[in-house]
């Protein structure tokens, strides 16, 4: 987790963390209208680069971008690491599976779907 400390009188006063980490830690969904609409899907350049220049599936690219291990991701999504590996290789697009995986990464299904 990328963390920034703000000091006051040589003591930590505030801690700043990335918004995605905040959402994950507080178990809050991303705000409605943020990136859930199909015509307004935001995908970071790094995810696109991993996908097309490195040949990764969209799921694997997102996982790598978010610095989540395959083991941790599988645990978050309630599946085995082997199952996640197969999904990453095959590009499975079952809606229920995509919903689990998107929730585990705190992104929208639209950001994960092809």
N, C-alpha and C positions, 0 to 999 in steps of 0.2 A: 504494500500500500504506500503510495506516495503521500507523505505527510509533511506539512510545514508548521513550524512552531512560531508563535508571535510572543515575544517577551515583553515584560514590563517590570522594571526594577530588578532585572536579572532573574526573574521567575517566569515560568511559562504561564501566560495569560489566556491564550487561545491556541487551538489546534485546527488547522485547515486541512481538509481531506477532499479528494475528488468526489464529485457529486454521485457518481456510480457507487462508490464505496459507502457514502452516506446512505443511499437508498438501500443497499444490501444490508448494512448494519442495522438500520431501523426497520428493515423488512417492509418498506413502503414501495408501492408500485410507482412507476414513472407517471408524472402528471398526464392526465388525458389531453389529447391534442398535441402532445409534444412530438412524438415520432410514430404514433400509432396509425395515422391515416396513410393508406397505400400511396397516395400521390405526394406525400411529404416524408418519405422514409430517408433517414439520415444514416449513412454508412461511412465510417472513418476511412480516410485514404489508406491507412495501414492495413485495414481489412481487405480492401480491394487489391492492394499490392500483394499481400500474402496469397490471396485467392488466385490471381491471374499470373503473377510472376513466379510464384512458388508452386502453383498447381494444387493448392489446398482446397478442400470443400469450404463452403461458407461457414459451416459450423466450426470446423477446425480453425479457420482463420479468426473467427470471433473469439474462440477459446484462447488461442495464442495471444491475440491482441489484449485480452483482458488478464493475461498472465495467470490463467487457471490451469492447473494440471489436469490431465485426463482422469486421474483417480478422484480428485476433488470434485470435478464436474459431474462425474458419474454419481457420486454420493449425493450431491445437491439435487440431481434430477431423479434420484431414486431408482437407479439402474446399475448394472455391473459395468466395470471398466471395459470388459470384452464387448458388451452390447454397444457401449458408446463408440468404441473403436470401429465396429461394423457400420454403425450409422454414419460416422465420419467418412468412411471409405465408400459407402454405397450412396450417400446423399439422400437417405430416406426422407420423405417429405410428408409423412402422415401428420395430420393436423394436431392430434393429441400429443404426439411425440414432440413436435415443434413447440407446442405450448409449454410443455415441461422444460424443455431445453432453454427456451427463451426466458422463462421465469428464473431458471437456475443462473442465468447470466445477467438478469435484470435488464433485458432488452425486450423490444416488442417482437411479436411473431413476424410482423411485416419486415423487420430488419433481418430476420433469419431466413425467411422463405425466398425461394427463387422466383 
